[in-house]
Amino acid sequence: MKNIFLLGLMILIWSTSGAQELHVAPEGFDVEQVNIAKGHIDTIRYDSKTVGLQRKALIYTPPGYTESEKYPVLYLLHGIGGDELEWFRNGVPHIILDNLYAQGKLEPMIVVLPNGRAMKDDRATGDIMASDKVAAFATFEKDLLDDLIPFVEKLYAVKTDRTHRALFGLSMGGGQALNFGLGNLDTFAWVGGFSPAPNTRTPEELIPDPKKVKKKLKLLWLSCGDQDGLMRFTERTHEYLQKHDVPHIYYIEVGGHDFKVWKNDLYQVSQLLFK
């Protein structure tokens, strides 16, 4: 009986626009395949006026990327103990996306993996819960909007309207994605949090005008593992959205606060974006 219950949790979806069917990522979805076209990972440095120095980010360009075309952009944020390498090392987005492209399941997109700790020493070292480091995650909103996005749009062949920008993240980055995405609806049309952390603003602060969110967003995503101690932050936002009839996807899956959950989330979300 318990196993049947857990299976049900893996596909719990809610949306005011109707049922949305998602399938748990198949075995091997995150394993590098041979004889398929591969995307490319670059490390870039951009001038951050917000912080006062150059900062690093990783950029994934899809297989077949060409400057003669324009691409939408997904900004994908890490957790409190990570940096621009956390997704790459633990979540292997380049492998997950390469495999999905080979299956014809994605719209071509650029993915930006920044360092969401906007401070001069932005390394994930020492006391990661120190007040200045926690504050730097809030400061990243300005760095993202004023420094990183303009740099990406100048250096890469990307579409620059809000309907072609997405902002997602895990844990601390999930809170950032919801805070910054819902707070800047003229910049992002695709927003979501994977296991968002306590930095997530209250639903009333996130969505003071539900009608505006309904009108502006293409996708609003909330997900969490059923064994995650931070579940309540996802749940309370879902309850508020449901109360105010704001379309969204609420996805509860088997798992805790870890990359097994977040890789599955990326697998699901990437197939919904920019379509």
ABEGO torsion letter per residue (X at the ends): XAAAAAAAAAABBBBAAEBBBBBBBBBGAABBBBGBBBBBBBBBBBBBAAAGBBBBBBBBBBBGBBAABBBBBBBBBBBAABBAAAAAAAAGAAAAAAAAAAAGABBBBBBBBBBABBBABABBBEBAABAAAAAAAAAAAAAAAAAAAAAAAAABBBBABAAABBBBBBEAAAAAAAAAAAABAAABABBBBBGBBAABBBAAAABABAAAAAAABABBBBBBBAABAAAAAAAAAAAAAAAAGBBBBBBBBBEBBBAAAAAAAAAAAAAABGX
